[in-house]
Amino acid sequence: MASAQVSSKPGQLRVTKRSPAYWRVTIDNPPVNVMGPKMVEQFQELINLLEINDEVRVVVFDSATDGYFLNHSDFTAKLEDLTSMPAGTSGLPPWPDFLVRLTRLPVASIAVIRGRATGNGSELLLACDMGFASREKAVISQWEVGVGMVAGGGPMARLPELIGRNRALEALLGSEDIRGAQAEEYGYVNRALPDAELDAHVEALATRIARFDKWAIANTKRLVNTSLPPDVEIGAGWDACIASLGRPAAQKGIAALNAQGFHKVSDAEERLGFYLGQLPG
C-alpha cells in the first residue's frame, strides 16, 4: 500500500494507493482543515493525476484532522493568491474547476464525512458521487449567507437537484449546521452510519467497486451525469462569491467571527451555526 503527498510541497492532501484501482485522499491541514491557495493547488494536482491514470476506478476522500473533514476557506490568506491562479482545463477558476472535473471523472468518488464539512467541505461532498456520514460526528454547513457571502463552489446549482429547491434554500439561507441524521433524511448524503461502522462500510464499498470493470464504471457514470448543472451555473456562483468578499457586510461578519476564535480550535468553529445566528444584522 503506497502513500505519498500530492506534490513536493508540504502535503495538505495525502494520497494512499490501497491498490492501483483504489486511492484514498486524506485532507490534513490541522488544526481545523481550512482551505487556502496551497490546498487548492494540490487539489488541482490531484485531479490532473486522476485524469491521466487508466487504472484508478474509485477515490475516497477522508480527513486526518479530528473534528474536521474540510472546512471553510482560509480568510487570513491573501485573496489575490487565489484569484491570480490560472483557470483549470474546464475554463473555470481552480476550485470550481476541480469540483466539476471530479464529478465528470470516469472514476467513482466517495466522501467520508466525520467532523465538520463547512463551505468547501460541503462543496466537495456535493461534487462526489457518493457521501457517507458519521451519525454522531458529521456536521455539514453552507454557512456563507450567514456572514454576508455567497458560496463559491456550486451548491446553489447542485443542491436543488439533490434535495429539492425548498430544502436547498433552507440549507443555504439558514446557514445552520446540519447533523448526520438530518443530512441522510434530506438526501444530502447517501447514509448516516454509526461512527463505529462508517469506515468498514466505505472500505467494503470502495473495494467492491475497485474490482469492477473501469469501462462499465465510466460509461454508467457518464450516462447518469446527464442531469448535471452546466458549468456556467457553477462559474456564476464563483463570481458572486468573489464579489461578495469585497462587500462591507462580509468583511464585518468575518471580522466578528475572527474575534470569537474563527480559524482556530474554538467553540466558534465547532458551533459555527450558533455563532452565525448571534452576529449583528
Secondary structure, 3 states (H helix, E strand, C coil): CEEEECCCCCCCEEEEEEECCEEEEEECCCCCCCECHHHHHHHHHHHHHHHHCCCCCEEEEEECCCCEEECCECCCCCHHHHHCCCCCCCCCCHHHHHHHHHHHCCCEEEEEECCEEECHHHHHHHHCCEEEEECCCCEEECCHHHHCCCCCCCHHHHHHHHHCHHHHHHHHHHCCCEEHHHHHHHCCCCEEECHHHHHHHHHHHHHHHHCCCHHHHHHHHHHHHHHCCCHHHHHHHHHHHHHHHCCHHHHHHHHHHHHCCCCCCCHHHHCHHHHHHHCCC
